[in-house]
Amino acid sequence: MNNRLRERLRGQVRVEIVCEHPERVLNLCGERGLPFRDLRRGENGALFMTLSRGDYIRLRDALKNVACEIRPVRQVGFRAALSALARRPALCVFVVLVPTALFLGSFFVWDYDIQGNVAVPDERILRALDKQGVGLCSFGLSLDSEDIRNHVLLDIPELEWISVNVSGYRAHVQVRERTPPPEAVDTTTPANVVARRDGLILSVSALDGKAAVVPGVSVTAGDLLISGTENLETTGKTRVMPGRGSVRARTWHKLTTTLPLQSAEKRFTGEQYVNLSIIFGTRRVKFFRNRGHLGLEPEANCDKITRRAALSVFGLPLPLTLVRECYRVYEAVPVELSAEEARRRGESALQDQLKTEVSPYGEIRSTLCGVRTRGDTLEVTLSAECAEEIGERVPIYTN
């Protein structure tokens, strides 16, 4: 391994020797101690061998008085590579500038890695960091982590802790969000608990106040469930309390929607156009002019698909992002919906709406879907039975 590396550094030459008496060349190499390898005999009687660069020069000088011709076929090694670069000045400049640019660029911030945030979006954190000088092209060695942490925590009170560490091209941002305190329970304001919707009472649990209903009773919206006032028989006075408690009831929901039996469907024509652009830091360089440049009419219907790819060299991120925008042209084609397909779409939409209404208070026990055709539309009705909390606190105004 070491010998092969040494030979590479010294340089090797593959030569072709044309001579009427090839044995003279071999004898000459033996007399002068010129080692060679990979000896081959060509079709025209020429000899092919590989020598070190120094041995090639000595053999060439020794063959000047011999009736033969020697020429190099291929040269490898460090010196040969330098000679090839010397003949290509532009490539030499590129080989020098790229490593230099990568080395100098490693002292600046070109990318971010934010971890630990859930409720606070990345964009808000990046804006707060940018106000403190931690942006693209920021000099990493000049950043004061402690000063940045103190100012960012003031700008984003939802964060409990933040750390910024610059490693190479990337700024690693670690954050920890504050745990929101539980909602304070009002235990001072006098209030009644009333029904926010109709239902059949399943259970009543009064904490502060007096239950005004019992399980099995039907109530309507606005009926009193837990009273925040109590008459004291001993004194004849009325005590006012912050009525609180839980009242669960069976409730019924009825949702209706109407869907047309005719709709429009996308049908792609097969035409597509691609725009390419490069984002350098915060600037975007476009390789196109406008929509009309693509040959698209202003009223043409298109689906736009955007893909971004961050560029890197040897695993090191560059401040370059390649953006590919693909426009796929389509036509709106009218299609007839079957009654079953319309029912399925309507039921799905009503199910989502029902979950939105019921989920904060309870759960859905059963559903029933019905349909009715009205001309060229389909009316979908969803009936549901639920078990949910129907109590709602209403302040008592004592003045």
C-alpha positions, 0 to 999 in steps of 0.5 A: 500500500505504501509503495503504491502510494509512493509511486502515485506521488512520484508519478508513473508513465505508460510508454510505447516503444517501437523497435526492430529489436525489442530485446535490446530495450529490455537488456538496456533496462536490466543493465541500467537498473530501470524497473518496469511492470505491466509489460505487454506486446502490441499487435505491431510488435511495439512494447508497452510498459509502465515506469516511474517518471524518473526511470522514464526520463533515464530510459528516454535519454539512453535510447537516443543512440538506439534506432527506436521510438519511445513515446508516453501513452498515459501519465498518472500521479500528482505531477501529471495532475498538476500539469493537467490543471496548469493547462486549464486555468479556469479549472485551477481557479475553480479548484482553489476558490471552491475549497476556500469559499467552503472554508470561509462560508463555514464561519457564517450561518446558512441554515437553521435547525429548530427543535422543541417547539410545538405551539410556537411556529418556526417563523415566529422564532426565526423573526425573533432571532433575526431581530437579534442579528441571527439571520442568514449570512450572520457571522457565527463567531460574533453571536452572543448566545446569552444575550440572544436568549434574554432578548428572544425570551422577552419577544416570545413569552410562550418560551421558557428557554432557548439555546442557539449553538452555531456548528459549521453552516448550521445554527442549532436552536433548541427551545422549551415552551412554557406549560400553560397554567390551568384555567382559573375557576371562578369561585367568587362570582354568583352564578346559576347553571342553565341548559345550553341545549335541549336534552334528557338528564343523565346525571347531576353533580352540584359543587357550589349550588343546589341541583334544580333537576334530577336524572330522567327529566327533560329540559330545554335550552335555558332551563335552570339546572343548578341554582346559585341561590339558597333560602336559609330557613333559620334566618329567612335570608337568601345565600348567593353561591358561585353555582358550579357543577356537571350536568350530563344529558342525552341530546339529539342533533339534526344536521342537513345539507344539500348537494347538486347531482351535477358537479365539475371534475378536473381532467388534465390535458397532459400539458405541463410547464416547469419553472426553475428558480434559485433562492440565494439567502433571502433573494430569489433568482428566476429563470422565467419571466411570467405566466404568459412566457410559459404559453399559458392563457390568463384564464387557463386552469392549472394545478401548481406543484412546488418542490424545494431542494436545498443544495449542499456540497460534501454534506455541507449545506449551501445558501442555495435552494432550488425551486421547481414549479410545475404547472399542470393544465386541466379542464373543468368537465361536468360530471353526473354524480350518482345518488350514492356518491352524493349521499356519501359526500354529504354524510362525510361533511355532516359527520365532520360538522357533528364532531366539531359541535359535540367533541368539546362536550361529550361523545356521539353514541349513534347516527342515522343518515337519510336522503331526499331528492329535490329536483337536481339536488340531493338533501342529506339529513344526519340525525345523531344521539349524543351524551354530553355536558349541557351545563352553562354558567350564567352570572347572577346580578345582585344589584 
